[in-house]
């Protein structure tokens, strides 16, 4: 169940992002606690993405 919950949470995050991108929802429409959790998860994902970026964008070398 926990693995399913993690996947479902990601679906909800993507849904919220899509609603915000399409102007249906504003982040500020959500309760402050929900805004904080979404922002924390976005920062954590970005930090993870940056740490996994083994080849920087400025790297012109070929593989």
C-alpha positions, 0 to 999 in steps of 0.5 A, spaced: 500 500 500 505 504 501 508 504 494 501 505 491 500 511 496 507 514 493 505 513 486 498 516 487 501 522 491 506 523 485 499 523 480 496 528 485 502 533 485 502 532 477 494 534 477 495 540 481 501 542 477 497 541 471 491 545 474 495 551 476 499 551 469 492 551 466 489 557 470 484 553 473 487 553 480 492 558 484 497 555 489 494 560 494 487 557 493 490 551 497 491 551 505 498 554 507 500 547 509 498 544 503 502 549 499 508 548 504 508 540 503 508 541 495 513 546 495 518 542 500 517 536 495 518 540 489 525 543 492 527 536 494 525 533 487 529 539 484 535 537 489 535 530 487 535 532 480 541 536 480 545 531 484 543 526 479 545 530 473 552 527 472 553 531 465 552 538 466 548 542 461 555 546 459 559 540 458 560 539 450 563 532 451 560 526 447 559 520 450 
